[in-house]
Each structure stands twice: as C-alpha cells, then as structure tokens.
Amino acid sequence: MAFDLSNIVTGVVKKPKISVLYGLSGLGKTTSLSKLPDVFMIPVEEGANEIDVPKMNFGTAEKPRFKADSFQEVMDTLGLCAGEGFPFKNVVIDSISELEILIHKKVCQDNNVVSLEKIDYGKGYKFAMEHWLKFFTGVEYLRNSCDVGIWMVAHSDTNRFNDPEGEAYDYYAPQLRKEPMEYIVKNVDAIFFLTKKKAIRKVDAGFNNKDAKAVDMNQRVIYTNQKVTHIAKNRAQPSLPDEMPLDINLIMDMWNNPEKYSQ
C-alpha cells in the first residue's frame, strides 16, 4: 500500500482503552467494574457470582458454570466478543492472575509434565509467554477492530523493601510473572492500583525513639501513577490525578473529557 501526505493527521485519537485494575482481595475490583456501561464479564475465577451483570456461562442452561476451566475457553470467549452482533462495549477479564494459572496448565498438558520447571532449559515460561501473546493479540483486536474497551483484573503481590537510607515499606504490583508483566507495562493504556488509604503516624518506641506506623483510614482509593510503593500508569493527557476515588466511570470520564474538569 502506497502512502501520501494525506495520511499525516493531527489531533487526539479517540478509542477505547486497555486497562488493568489490581489490588488486594475484597476491596471491590469486580464490583466497581460491573458498573461500567454496556459491560460483559469473562469470569476466570468466581468473583462475579454475586453480581447481577452479564457474564459468560461456560456450561449449559441446565448446568451453568461461571468460571473458565481452560485457556482455550477464554480465547473462544474473546472470539465470541469479536463476532458480529456482540452488544457490549466493555469487556472485563477477571482475573489475569487466574488466567496465568490456566496458561501454565495448558503448557504442562501440551508437554506432558506436572510443572513448567520440568521442561528442559527453562523453556516452560517461554512457551507460556507464547500463549500470553495470543491472548494479548485477541485483546488488542477487540479494542482496535471492534471498538471495545478492555479491563483486566489482577490480584496484587506485596514485597517488603528494606531501604538502607530510610524506613522499610511494602511494594505492590500485579500478581503475574515478570514476562507478561513487562508486556503489560509497555503496552496497556493504564494500570490502576486499588487499595485502602493509609496515614503514616509516628508512635513512641521507647528510649526517645519513634517508629512509623501505617494507620488504615477505611477509605478505598485508586492510584493512577507510579510511586515508590506501587506500580501504576496512565496515558491520559493531561495525566489523571495521582489519587482518585473508587469510581471507574468518573475516572474514565475525566480521561475522555478532560475539558469538563479543567480549572
């Protein structure tokens, strides 16, 4: 295909987003995403069972099953979402932490082993990444060719970091291996971290010493930008506020319509 100068355009390109929402269990990741408009859920775990939201039944009408049992079932559902007449504009995959388990299960079955470590030369995780790339290709096709927004839910891992020049702190990141996580960080539009807001207070440790103690403020918040304590990002222009309330529709409206919120 030959190009000419008419192919050069300016302005903002408006299209649906590919986003990750991660955090500790029980904070409302799935519930908050169920409030998106025209939303459809692909349950890879059973977090949406108690939520009245359109979701994939992997079983039958007589014997329903609302949890994918295999990587292929997830891929087949992405194919369904890409088909003609699909009525939804947002798809939630809940969760990619559980999807990783299904991917590892498939690699083990394909290679007739009980764990990826049993595959010679460390190739097990290479094979797993090949399946991840198939999944990401399907996700990107839905966004780019079908005009569907994608949300991927993940659990969080917590690692303790002992800063030799300061106080120790916890670092939060999605519960995934390094290889798919690197791809996600590079390619998705947003990674949002859901947590409870904490305040740091100094408490008496005796002998004129003070210790830092995190106090739960019982307020759920979403962090949208990278900090020393967590991974997060967003490509909004201008960038979203570092801290936002747990309201996904508000966050996306601020992203898509920044002029409404400009001072």
C-alpha positions as CSV (number, residue, x, y, z in Angstrom):
1,M,0.0,0.0,0.0
2,A,1.4,3.4,-1.0
3,F,1.1,6.4,1.3
4,D,1.0,10.1,0.6
5,L,0.9,13.3,2.6
6,S,-2.9,12.9,3.2
7,N,-2.0,10.0,5.6
8,I,-0.5,12.6,8.0
9,V,-3.1,13.7,10.6
10,T,-3.1,15.7,13.8
11,G,-5.3,15.7,16.9
12,V,-6.2,13.3,19.6
13,V,-7.1,9.7,18.5
14,K,-10.1,8.7,20.5
15,K,-10.5,4.9,21.0
16,P,-11.4,2.6,23.9
17,K,-8.7,1.8,26.5
18,I,-7.0,-1.4,27.6
19,S,-6.6,-1.1,31.3
20,V,-5.5,-3.2,34.3
21,L,-7.1,-2.9,37.8
22,Y,-5.3,-4.7,40.6
23,G,-5.3,-4.7,44.3
24,L,-5.9,-6.9,47.4
25,S,-8.8,-9.2,47.6
26,G,-12.2,-8.0,48.8
27,L,-11.8,-4.3,48.0
28,G,-14.3,-4.2,45.2
29,K,-12.4,-4.6,41.9
30,T,-15.0,-6.7,40.2
31,T,-17.9,-4.8,41.7
32,S,-16.6,-1.4,40.6
33,L,-16.0,-2.7,37.0
34,S,-19.5,-4.2,36.9
35,K,-20.8,-0.6,37.0
36,L,-19.3,0.2,33.6
37,P,-21.8,0.9,30.8
38,D,-22.6,-2.0,28.4
39,V,-20.2,-4.3,30.3
40,F,-19.7,-8.1,29.8
41,M,-17.6,-10.2,32.1
42,I,-15.4,-13.2,31.3
43,P,-15.0,-14.9,34.7
44,V,-11.7,-16.8,35.0
45,E,-12.5,-17.0,38.8
46,E,-15.8,-16.8,40.6
47,G,-15.6,-13.1,41.8
48,A,-18.7,-12.1,39.8
49,N,-21.1,-14.8,41.0
50,E,-22.9,-12.5,43.4
51,I,-23.1,-9.6,41.0
52,D,-26.0,-9.0,38.6
53,V,-24.0,-8.4,35.5
54,P,-23.9,-10.0,32.0
55,K,-21.3,-12.8,32.2
56,M,-20.1,-15.8,30.3
57,N,-21.7,-19.2,31.1
58,F,-19.1,-21.8,30.2
59,G,-21.6,-24.6,31.0
60,T,-25.2,-25.1,29.9
61,A,-28.6,-23.7,30.9
62,E,-29.2,-26.8,33.0
63,K,-25.7,-26.9,34.5
64,P,-24.2,-23.4,34.4
65,R,-20.5,-22.8,35.0
66,F,-19.3,-19.3,35.6
67,K,-15.6,-19.9,35.7
68,A,-13.3,-20.8,32.8
69,D,-11.6,-24.2,33.1
70,S,-9.1,-23.7,30.3
71,F,-7.1,-21.2,28.4
72,Q,-8.9,-22.2,25.2
73,E,-12.3,-21.3,26.8
74,V,-11.0,-17.8,27.5
75,M,-9.7,-17.5,23.9
76,D,-13.0,-18.8,22.5
77,T,-14.9,-16.2,24.5
78,L,-12.7,-13.4,23.1
79,G,-13.6,-14.8,19.7
80,L,-17.3,-14.5,20.6
81,C,-16.8,-10.9,21.7
82,A,-15.2,-10.2,18.3
83,G,-18.1,-11.7,16.4
84,E,-20.9,-9.9,14.6
85,G,-23.7,-8.6,16.8
86,F,-21.8,-8.5,20.1
87,P,-23.8,-5.9,22.0
88,F,-21.3,-4.8,24.7
89,K,-18.8,-2.0,24.7
90,N,-16.7,-3.0,27.7
91,V,-15.2,-6.5,28.4
92,V,-13.8,-7.4,31.8
93,I,-11.4,-10.4,32.2
94,D,-11.5,-11.4,35.8
95,S,-8.8,-12.2,36.5
96,I,-5.5,-12.4,34.6
97,S,-3.8,-13.7,37.7
98,E,-6.0,-16.8,37.4
99,L,-5.6,-16.8,33.6
100,E,-1.8,-17.3,34.2
101,I,-2.6,-20.5,36.1
102,L,-4.7,-21.7,33.1
103,I,-1.8,-20.9,30.7
104,H,0.7,-22.8,32.8
105,K,-1.8,-25.7,33.0
106,K,-2.0,-25.8,29.2
107,V,1.8,-25.7,28.7
108,C,2.1,-28.6,31.2
109,Q,-0.6,-30.6,29.3
110,D,1.0,-29.9,25.9
111,N,4.4,-31.1,27.2
112,N,3.1,-33.9,29.4
113,V,4.8,-32.6,32.6
114,V,3.5,-31.7,36.0
115,S,5.1,-28.3,36.3
116,L,6.8,-25.8,34.0
117,E,10.1,-26.3,35.8
118,K,10.2,-29.9,34.4
119,I,10.5,-28.6,30.8
120,D,14.2,-28.5,29.8
121,Y,16.3,-25.4,29.5
122,G,13.7,-23.2,31.2
123,K,11.5,-23.2,28.0
124,G,8.3,-23.7,30.0
125,Y,7.9,-19.9,30.7
126,K,8.9,-19.2,27.1
127,F,6.0,-21.4,25.9
128,A,3.7,-19.7,28.4
129,M,4.6,-16.3,27.0
130,E,3.7,-17.5,23.6
131,H,0.1,-18.2,24.9
132,W,0.1,-14.8,26.6
133,L,0.9,-13.1,23.3
134,K,-2.0,-15.0,21.7
135,F,-4.2,-13.6,24.4
136,F,-2.9,-10.0,24.1
137,T,-3.4,-10.2,20.3
138,G,-7.1,-11.1,20.9
139,V,-7.4,-8.3,23.4
140,E,-5.8,-5.7,21.1
141,Y,-8.0,-6.9,18.2
142,L,-11.2,-6.3,20.3
143,R,-10.0,-2.8,21.0
144,N,-8.7,-1.8,17.6
145,S,-11.1,-3.5,15.3
146,C,-14.3,-3.9,17.4
147,D,-14.2,-0.7,19.4
148,V,-14.4,-2.5,22.7
149,G,-12.8,-1.3,25.9
150,I,-10.9,-4.0,27.8
151,W,-10.4,-4.2,31.6
152,M,-8.1,-6.9,33.1
153,V,-8.4,-7.6,36.8
154,A,-5.4,-8.8,38.8
155,H,-4.6,-9.7,42.3
156,S,-1.6,-8.0,43.9
157,D,1.7,-9.2,45.2
158,T,3.3,-7.5,48.2
159,N,7.1,-7.3,48.6
160,R,8.8,-5.8,51.6
161,F,11.6,-3.4,50.7
162,N,14.2,-2.5,53.3
163,D,15.5,0.9,52.3
164,P,19.1,1.2,53.6
165,E,18.7,5.0,53.6
166,G,15.2,5.2,55.0
167,E,12.3,3.3,56.5
168,A,11.1,-0.1,55.2
169,Y,8.0,-0.1,53.0
170,D,5.7,-2.5,51.1
171,Y,5.8,-2.5,47.3
172,Y,2.7,-3.6,45.4
173,A,2.4,-5.0,41.9
174,P,0.0,-7.2,39.9
175,Q,0.3,-10.9,40.7
176,L,2.0,-12.1,37.5
177,R,5.3,-13.4,36.4
178,K,7.9,-10.9,35.0
179,E,7.4,-11.8,31.3
180,P,3.7,-11.0,30.9
181,M,4.0,-8.1,33.4
182,E,6.7,-6.5,31.2
183,Y,4.5,-6.7,28.2
184,I,1.5,-5.2,30.1
185,V,3.5,-2.3,31.5
186,K,4.8,-1.5,28.0
187,N,1.5,-1.8,26.0
188,V,-1.6,-1.1,28.1
189,D,-3.1,2.3,28.5
190,A,-3.5,2.2,32.2
191,I,-2.6,0.2,35.3
192,F,-4.7,1.3,38.3
193,F,-3.9,0.2,41.9
194,L,-6.8,-0.2,44.3
195,T,-6.1,0.0,48.0
196,K,-7.2,1.4,51.3
197,K,-5.7,4.8,52.0
198,K,-3.3,4.9,54.9
199,A,-1.8,7.6,57.0
200,I,1.7,7.3,58.5
201,R,1.9,8.2,62.1
202,K,4.9,8.3,64.5
203,V,4.5,6.2,67.6
204,D,6.6,6.1,70.7
205,A,9.1,3.1,70.6
206,G,10.8,4.0,73.9
207,F,14.2,5.4,74.6
208,N,13.2,8.6,72.8
209,N,12.7,6.7,69.6
210,K,9.8,6.9,67.2
211,D,8.5,4.2,64.8
212,A,6.4,4.8,61.7
213,K,3.1,3.0,61.7
214,A,0.6,2.8,58.9
215,V,-3.0,3.6,60.0
216,D,-5.9,2.4,58.0
217,M,-8.2,5.3,57.1
218,N,-11.0,3.0,55.9
219,Q,-11.2,4.8,52.5
220,R,-10.8,2.9,49.2
221,V,-8.8,4.8,46.6
222,I,-7.2,4.2,43.2
223,Y,-3.7,5.3,42.5
224,T,-3.1,6.1,38.8
225,N,0.6,6.9,38.6
226,Q,3.9,5.1,39.6
227,K,5.2,5.6,43.1
228,V,7.9,4.1,45.2
229,T,5.3,1.9,46.8
230,H,3.4,0.6,43.8
231,I,3.3,0.2,40.1
232,A,0.7,2.3,38.2
233,K,0.4,4.3,35.0
234,N,-2.0,6.1,32.7
235,R,-1.7,7.7,29.3
236,A,-4.3,10.4,29.8
237,Q,-3.5,13.9,28.6
238,P,-3.3,15.6,31.0
239,S,-2.4,12.8,33.3
240,L,-5.0,11.8,35.8
241,P,-4.7,12.9,39.5
242,D,-2.4,10.5,41.4
243,E,-5.2,9.6,43.8
244,M,-8.8,9.1,42.8
245,P,-12.0,7.7,44.5
246,L,-13.1,4.2,43.6
247,D,-15.4,5.3,40.8
248,I,-14.3,3.8,37.4
249,N,-16.9,5.8,35.5
250,L,-15.6,9.0,36.9
251,I,-12.0,8.1,36.1
252,M,-12.9,7.3,32.5
253,D,-15.0,10.4,32.1
254,M,-12.1,12.5,33.4
255,W,-9.8,10.7,30.9
256,N,-12.1,11.1,27.9
257,N,-13.4,14.5,28.6
258,P,-10.6,16.5,30.4
259,E,-12.1,19.8,29.4
260,K,-15.0,19.2,31.9
261,Y,-12.6,19.0,34.8
262,S,-10.1,21.7,33.8
263,Q,-9.8,24.7,36.3
